Amino acid sequence: MSFRSARLGERRRFLRTAARALLVAAGSSWIPGALAQTGPLGVSAGRSATKIRGFPFDSLDSYLTPTSRFFLRSHLEIPRLDPGGFRVQIGGWVERPFSLSLAELSRIPAESCTATFECSGNGVAGGFVSTAEWTGPLLAPLLERARVRSGAMELLMEGADAGLDEHVPVPVQYARSVPLSTVGRIPAVLAMKMNGEPLLPEHGYPLRAVLPGQYSLQNVKWLVRITVLPKPYRGFYETQRYVEMRRLPDGIRVQEIEKMRIKSQIARIVPRSEAGQGAYRITGAAWSGGDGVRQVEVSMDGGRSWRPAALGESRGSYAWTLWSYDWSGARPGVYEVMARATDGLGRSQPITRDSRVLTGYVNNWCEPKRLTVPA
């Protein structure tokens, strides 16, 4: 059996196990003892800072989202880390494990990457999406320095945030894994700066993983450990959270949530008084998981017909593209306005929600906005 076949077989077994675990948990109000990671982490369940805050998407007026308005989503408590004693560990299935202090990280040549982050649970017209410039050392050279051993499959990233989960009253630590093949295809960065300034505590100070094109759950904040693994990771946030469950004729399919899917959102529909009665400008943004945005179309009739929008500023395939559409001659009445994006590979947003999907993640269908044109 080839290494690729063995890897796929192992991952399929993991997904089947995760599916059974999720179904049991869903029917038992999330049984803590059966699935949750437990351990004496010694972390209280208090409230330390803002952990959940959306970006008001209808206020979109610049390409980069100001740091003060960038969305926030954290499950656990925001840790207070001593920058003087901080070190990130890089090890696991490698020949030369090592660690780096902040001073050592700052001496490594930094790269900047503009990337759009979207929470995998963001609604179809939600505010849990933002774009920023992230700066820090590239991850790939650090893995090369560690000399990854043959047979390595995944990269586990662990944050310093720990506490009681929101739904399961047991202590957990935030951790997510990503296939090494994915890391090899993207410009992954260990970010120390956001929009040109040092990271703020709520955004992961002093170090955050940035995996462009991946849903935001993969961009682990307060990063303290990177571990190369020879087999799939079966952690709390990979079995009890962040999987898509889809009903199929032969049962339930479970799919891991990693790469962002093509999506567009309308920010505003405003009258263009200078163009006369019945004239409007529709603006918004569209993004994908690294495949770019080929086109955005706008519909005024709930998706029965489509018109091309004008694409505006874009800073690479991992960041959103701003777009606009000028509509003239609208007659009085009620309209259902929708936007639909297509990525560089020709994949378009679905018009409606897939009723076979049982979970509330990866919401990228088109959302109609009602517009009333006065007489």
VOZABA-662877 format. One line per 8 residues: number of its first residue (from 1); for each residue x, y, z of C-alpha. Coordinates in pm, 1 decimal, padded with zeros to 6 digits. Layout:
<sites>
NUM) X/Y/Z  ...
</sites>
This chain:
<sites>
1) 00000.0/00000.0/00000.0  00132.9/00345.8/-00089.0  00191.0/00613.6/00174.3  -00088.0/00824.4/00018.5  -00335.4/00534.9/00036.0  -00243.0/00460.7/00394.2  -00286.2/00826.0/00486.3  -00627.9/00849.0/00321.5
9) -00737.5/00529.2/00492.6  -00632.0/00658.4/00832.1  -00814.4/00988.2/00778.1  -01133.2/00811.2/00664.6  -01127.3/00596.6/00977.9  -01086.0/00910.3/01185.3  -01381.1/01081.1/01016.8  -01605.0/00778.9/01067.1
17) -01510.7/00775.9/01433.3  -01578.8/01148.9/01460.0  -01919.8/01102.7/01297.5  -02020.8/00839.5/01552.0  -01892.0/01060.2/01834.0  -02086.3/01361.4/01713.7  -02409.2/01167.4/01676.3  -02376.7/01023.6/02026.6
25) -02298.4/01367.3/02166.3  -02587.9/01532.2/01983.7  -02828.9/01283.9/02131.4  -02691.3/01303.3/02482.8  -02650.8/01677.9/02539.8  -02273.3/01652.8/02480.4  -02168.3/01371.7/02714.8  -01855.0/01512.5/02885.1
33) -01693.7/01188.7/02996.5  -01711.9/01018.2/02658.3  -01539.4/01270.0/02435.5  -01396.8/01571.0/02609.1  -01029.1/01618.2/02677.2  -00981.9/01644.8/03050.0  -00683.5/01737.3/03256.7  -00570.0/01946.7/03551.3
41) -00507.7/02265.1/03354.9  -00574.9/02476.7/03662.3  -00752.1/02750.8/03470.0  -01053.1/02933.9/03610.0  -01372.9/02993.9/03414.9  -01386.1/03369.3/03466.7  -01428.8/03648.0/03211.6  -01105.0/03824.4/03127.9
49) -01176.5/04034.3/02817.2  -01391.7/04070.0/02509.1  -01398.2/03732.3/02336.8  -01681.9/03763.9/02083.7  -01738.0/04070.6/01867.7  -01847.1/04097.1/01508.0  -01732.0/04346.3/01246.0  -02022.6/04568.3/01131.0
57) -02003.4/04462.1/00768.0  -02235.2/04738.0/00652.7  -01965.7/04986.4/00762.9  -01709.0/04842.3/00517.7  -01527.1/05152.5/00392.8  -01160.4/05048.8/00362.9  -00969.1/04753.4/00228.0  -00795.3/04661.1/00553.2
65) -01020.0/04624.9/00854.8  -00901.7/04856.0/01134.3  -00768.8/04646.1/01419.7  -01018.0/04803.3/01658.7  -01306.0/04673.6/01443.6  -01160.1/04336.5/01337.1  -01392.5/04059.6/01452.9  -01314.3/03859.2/01767.3
73) -01398.9/03497.3/01842.8  -01234.7/03303.2/02125.2  -01372.1/02998.8/02304.5  -01156.2/03019.8/02614.8  -00995.6/03280.1/02834.1  -00747.2/03528.6/02691.7  -00411.9/03435.7/02851.1  -00164.6/03681.2/02994.3
81) 00178.0/03580.2/02868.7  00512.1/03714.1/02988.5  00697.7/03829.1/02675.5  01032.1/03792.6/02853.1  00981.9/03424.0/02925.5  00782.7/03335.8/02614.8  00908.3/03058.7/02385.6  00734.9/02873.8/02104.4
89) 00823.2/02503.9/02086.9  00867.6/02329.7/01749.5  00899.9/01953.6/01772.0  00725.7/01618.2/01745.8  00799.0/01395.7/01444.6  01117.6/01585.3/01358.5  01490.0/01523.8/01385.6  01586.1/01853.6/01545.4
97) 01326.2/02002.2/01782.1  01395.3/02353.7/01904.4  01229.2/02656.9/02060.7  01241.9/03028.5/01990.7  01204.3/03333.1/02213.6  01037.6/03651.2/02093.8  01378.6/03812.1/02054.8  01493.6/03524.3/01833.6
105) 01172.5/03534.4/01630.5  01213.6/03907.8/01574.0  01559.2/03850.5/01423.4  01421.8/03617.8/01155.4  01339.9/03801.9/00829.2  00969.7/03880.6/00835.3  00716.9/03849.9/00554.8  00380.4/04022.3/00527.6
113) 00064.5/03861.3/00398.7  -00273.8/04023.6/00350.9  -00540.5/03768.4/00435.6  -00913.1/03759.3/00497.9  -01023.7/03570.5/00808.4  -01374.9/03428.2/00831.3  -01515.6/03240.8/01128.4  -01647.7/02905.5/01007.6
121) -01972.1/02980.6/01191.0  -02020.7/03319.1/01025.7  -02371.7/03371.8/00893.9  -02451.8/03429.8/00528.0  -02460.0/03803.9/00590.8  -02263.4/03803.8/00913.8  -01991.3/04019.1/01061.0  -01741.1/03751.7/01160.7
129) -01516.0/03827.2/00864.7  -01234.7/04083.4/00835.3  -00912.0/04148.1/00646.9  -00572.1/04250.1/00783.0  -00203.0/04251.2/00699.2  -00012.4/03994.2/00905.3  00364.8/04010.0/00951.8  00616.2/03763.5/01092.3
137) 00851.6/03476.5/01005.0  00737.6/03223.9/00747.5  00656.5/02883.4/00894.0  00808.7/02670.6/00616.7  01177.1/02758.5/00685.9  01127.9/02676.6/01054.8  00994.2/02332.8/00965.4  01290.8/02282.9/00735.6
145) 01521.5/02371.0/01023.8  01347.4/02109.3/01240.6  01394.2/01845.5/00967.2  01052.9/01684.9/00943.5  01080.4/01304.9/00940.7  00943.7/01078.9/00669.7  00583.3/00977.5/00725.6  00475.7/01305.3/00885.1
153) 00109.9/01384.4/00819.0  -00014.9/01679.4/01019.9  00093.0/01990.6/01204.3  -00064.9/02046.8/01545.5  -00081.0/02405.2/01671.4  -00154.3/02470.0/02037.6  -00250.0/02798.4/02198.2  -00195.3/02908.2/02554.9
161) -00568.7/02969.6/02600.5  -00736.9/02717.8/02826.7  -01041.8/02693.4/03047.4  -01392.6/02552.2/03047.4  -01552.9/02497.1/02709.7  -01868.1/02695.0/02635.9  -02087.4/02384.6/02613.8  -01897.4/02107.5/02790.7
169) -01806.1/02192.5/03152.6  -01459.4/02038.6/03143.1  -01115.6/02200.8/03112.6  -00974.6/02210.6/02760.0  -00691.8/02379.2/02573.7  -00736.3/02521.2/02224.7  -00553.0/02322.4/01958.1  -00602.8/02257.0/01588.1
177) -00418.2/02051.7/01329.1  -00368.4/02099.5/00957.0  -00232.8/01858.4/00692.6  00133.1/01919.2/00616.6  00044.3/01917.3/00248.7  -00172.6/02224.7/00309.4  00105.7/02405.6/00493.9  00333.5/02338.6/00198.3
185) 00094.1/02510.8/-00044.1  00026.9/02834.8/00142.3  00244.1/03121.2/00274.7  00185.7/03035.0/00641.5  00318.5/03300.8/00878.5  00387.5/03314.9/01251.5  00243.8/03661.9/01294.2  00385.8/03906.8/01544.7
193) 00223.8/04215.0/01389.1  -00123.7/04299.5/01262.5  -00174.1/04598.5/01031.2  00181.6/04707.8/01102.3  00150.5/04710.3/01482.3  00230.9/04446.8/01748.4  -00052.0/04203.1/01806.4  -00303.1/04302.2/02071.3
201) -00379.9/04049.3/02346.7  -00726.9/03976.3/02206.9  -00577.3/03899.8/01866.0  -00316.1/03654.3/01992.6  -00024.0/03848.4/02138.6  00257.3/03765.8/02126.0  00233.2/03508.4/01844.4  -00043.8/03387.4/01615.3
209) -00048.8/03127.0/01340.8  -00176.0/03268.3/01011.4  -00275.3/03009.8/00752.0  -00408.0/03212.5/00458.0  -00713.8/03064.6/00290.2  -00814.4/02857.1/00591.3  -01114.0/02928.9/00809.9  -01019.6/03138.5/01109.7
217) -01034.6/02846.8/01353.6  -00702.1/02732.8/01203.3  -00528.8/03062.2/01284.2  -00439.3/02965.1/01640.0  -00386.5/03259.6/01874.3  -00132.7/03276.3/02161.2  00067.5/03007.0/01981.5  00303.4/02822.5/02216.6
225) 00362.9/02483.8/02053.1  00391.5/02344.4/01698.7  00406.8/01965.6/01681.5  00460.0/01754.6/01370.4  00248.9/01437.2/01385.0  00273.9/01101.8/01201.0  -00104.0/01044.5/01230.2  -00426.0/01249.1/01245.6
233) -00494.4/01448.5/01559.0  -00817.4/01364.9/01744.9  -00857.1/01666.0/01969.9  -01162.2/01824.6/02126.5  -01188.5/02100.2/01864.4  -01164.7/01845.4/01581.3  -01422.0/01592.3/01701.9  -01675.2/01790.1/01905.7
241) -01645.9/02116.3/01713.0  -01578.5/02238.2/01362.4  -01690.3/01950.9/01141.1  -01957.0/01964.5/00873.6  -02214.3/01686.5/00887.0  -02408.6/01613.8/00569.5  -02696.9/01367.0/00526.5  -02644.4/01133.0/00231.5
249) -02848.4/00833.4/00106.7  -02606.1/00589.8/00269.9  -02567.7/00777.6/00599.7  -02397.8/01082.3/00749.2  -02078.7/01219.2/00596.1  -01844.9/01412.7/00823.6  -01603.5/01658.5/00665.7  -01332.5/01854.8/00841.8
257) -01354.7/02232.2/00812.3  -01036.1/02380.4/00676.2  -01033.0/02576.0/00348.3  -01265.5/02872.5/00306.8  -01529.8/02847.9/00035.6  -01617.4/03114.0/-00217.7  -01848.7/03378.1/-00074.4  -01970.7/03732.0/-00131.1
265) -02163.9/03967.4/00093.2  -02348.6/04290.8/00028.9  -02235.5/04573.7/00253.1  -02465.4/04856.2/00145.4  -02733.8/04957.5/-00102.4  -02748.9/05336.2/-00123.4  -02929.3/05578.9/-00355.1  -02728.2/05762.3/-00618.2
273) -02907.4/06092.3/-00609.7  -02677.3/06240.6/-00872.4  -02799.7/05977.8/-01121.3  -03167.8/06047.7/-01071.4  -03463.0/05861.9/-00926.4  -03435.1/05481.9/-00918.1  -03053.7/05479.9/-00919.4  -02861.3/05283.2/-00656.9
281) -02505.5/05171.9/-00582.5  -02456.9/04823.7/-00435.1  -02120.2/04751.8/-00272.3  -01962.5/04458.6/-00094.4  -01673.0/04215.3/-00080.8  -01604.0/03861.6/-00200.6  -01338.6/03609.9/-00096.5  -01228.7/03248.9/-00137.0
289) -00983.5/03003.5/00013.9  -00689.4/03111.7/-00198.1  -00839.0/03061.7/-00544.5  -00911.9/03428.2/-00604.0  -01234.5/03589.3/-00719.0  -01306.8/03565.3/-01092.1  -01637.3/03751.7/-01092.9  -01921.5/03884.3/-00882.2
297) -02275.2/03904.1/-01014.0  -02575.9/04089.0/-00875.8  -02941.1/03991.1/-00904.8  -03238.9/04219.1/-00845.6  -03502.5/03947.4/-00874.8  -03402.3/03687.5/-00617.0  -03160.3/03499.7/-00841.8  -03363.2/03463.1/-01162.5
305) -03127.9/03687.8/-01360.8  -02774.3/03816.3/-01298.8  -02565.0/04116.7/-01398.3  -02184.2/04149.5/-01365.0  -02047.7/04375.4/-01092.2  -01730.5/04580.6/-01123.6  -01438.2/04429.8/-00931.7  -01235.4/04675.9/-00726.4
313) -00930.3/04653.9/-00504.4  -00772.0/04316.5/-00432.6  -00441.1/04234.3/-00264.5  -00391.7/03875.1/-00365.8  -00584.0/03550.8/-00377.4  -00597.7/03512.9/00002.5  -00771.4/03845.3/00063.1  -01113.4/03972.0/-00030.1
321) -01197.7/04163.5/-00345.9  -01411.2/04473.8/-00314.5  -01686.9/04513.7/-00573.0  -01966.6/04749.6/-00673.2  -02265.4/04763.4/-00904.2  -02447.8/05075.2/-01024.0  -02815.5/05015.8/-01089.7  -03026.9/05267.3/-01276.1
329) -03390.6/05290.6/-01376.6  -03541.3/05095.1/-01087.9  -03918.4/05124.2/-01088.2  -04116.9/05155.1/-00765.7  -04162.3/04821.0/-00594.0  -03994.3/04561.9/-00375.0  -03679.1/04385.3/-00494.1  -03472.0/04092.6/-00365.1
337) -03108.5/04189.9/-00418.6  -02845.3/03915.9/-00412.3  -02474.0/03884.6/-00486.3  -02298.4/03573.6/-00612.6  -01922.5/03523.5/-00643.3  -01723.3/03278.8/-00856.6  -01365.3/03181.1/-00775.4  -01069.7/03133.1/-01007.1
345) -01154.5/02765.4/-01056.2  -01509.6/02841.2/-01171.1  -01688.9/02746.2/-00847.3  -01982.8/02970.0/-00756.6  -02175.8/03025.2/-00437.9  -02488.7/02814.5/-00399.3  -02808.5/03016.7/-00434.1  -02977.4/02854.6/-00135.4
353) -02880.0/02659.3/00173.1  -02814.6/02287.1/00128.3  -03086.7/02121.5/00338.5  -02872.0/01808.9/00375.7  -02619.8/01994.0/00592.6  -02690.6/01929.4/00960.8  -02440.5/02169.9/01116.9  -02422.4/02548.3/01122.1
361) -02076.1/02593.4/00975.2  -01953.8/02713.3/00633.3  -02255.6/02929.7/00549.2  -02177.9/03059.2/00200.8  -02507.7/03059.3/00014.3  -02651.6/03380.7/-00129.4  -02852.1/03594.1/00110.6  -03124.0/03819.4/-00039.0
369) -03156.5/04176.8/00083.2  -03496.5/04339.8/00043.0  -03498.9/04682.7/-00121.0  -03811.7/04896.4/-00146.3  -03799.1/05157.4/-00422.5  -04047.2/05435.6/-00338.4  -04290.8/05577.5/-00589.7
</sites>
